[in-house]
Amino acid sequence: MDLESLAKRHNDYQIEMRRYFHAHPEPSRQEKETSKRIGEELTAMGVKWEKAGTGYGIVATIDGNAPGKTFMLRADMDALEVLEDTGAPYASVNKGYMHACGHDCHISMLLTAAKILNEIRSEFKGRVKLAFQPAEEVAWGARDFIDAGVLDDVAACFGIHVWSDFDAGQVSIKPGPRMASADMFDIKVHGKAGHGSQPHQTVDAVVVASAIVQNLQTIVSREVAPNETCVVSVGKIESGTRFNIIAGEAYLLGTTRCFSREVRNELEGQITRIAQGVASAYRATAEVNYTYMLGPTINDPEVTDFAQKAARAVFGENFQASYEFTMGAEDFSEYGLKVPSAIALLGVRNEACGSIWPQHSNHYCVDESVLVKGALLHAMTAVNFLNSH
């Protein structure tokens, strides 16, 4: 496989596609035109595809030169509710929406990988499944694909997320935990309202809520092992109506993050015990609702090894970025619960072209020159896996 020749041949297409999708972002579960264009591109390549799931997902397949296992490559499609302020000539034409997390790069890299794999199909056995997944930002798309049976014939899975925290041309791909879980909880405190001048006749929900917030922090400091990473954050508190009324109700909304499935499984019980125990100590009651959204993304060692070999061939010996993991979450983690999976973070930061903004910024942009190598990383990881099984 002549990687340099493939990169030169497909670079213009990669950039053209990225700029098209960047200019036409669509929010989660509304990716209708995005899906339509992906289908048109696949049809033009002569690649078989079909709609998948209950949304706007697309799954394409490319068969190699002999029967074998199926390896899945995944890209997410949805954009964010962000008003773009990049000044780029290909800036969003859908006001109020922007590809501020790089999903335009993900779509275009997987389309370019489809072109490459279709071109070199005589060089691998088995089947590559290309999954264009909607609704990652609302933690819905991966589960929808799984429920639709997209993984039923898949032996392993690989994905790429562009990343602004390190330099373009570097890749972070390591085994083990890579991205954190992301769950949500809310707590309703029920006290007793009354006049601000007569607190003894009340059960102050503001005081109770404050005590709950303080005590929740002991989960990380006193209940989670020091060698584990965990976050319990309360991001919202609502209570009270005016200055001279002691509130009888309070509402707290928060999130948890961790890298261990075992730690995650304990958090609901810990939060419930503390919230209800603290409320009881203050003569109040507390209702706790815990919503499991996304588990931690944990890279399978074998799939990671195939991806590392591909990265070494595409980016060179010093491809590995000095980057351990991120507290951000990805619904790619859902695939890892079903089949061996790995995700790579592809650096796109480059001060020379203004690519210095973090994910979800309204100024977010990327160094496009490395994206075609991301497409090659997709293709080579699939080929490495399939030809080894």
Disulfide bonds with the S-S distance in Angstrom:
none
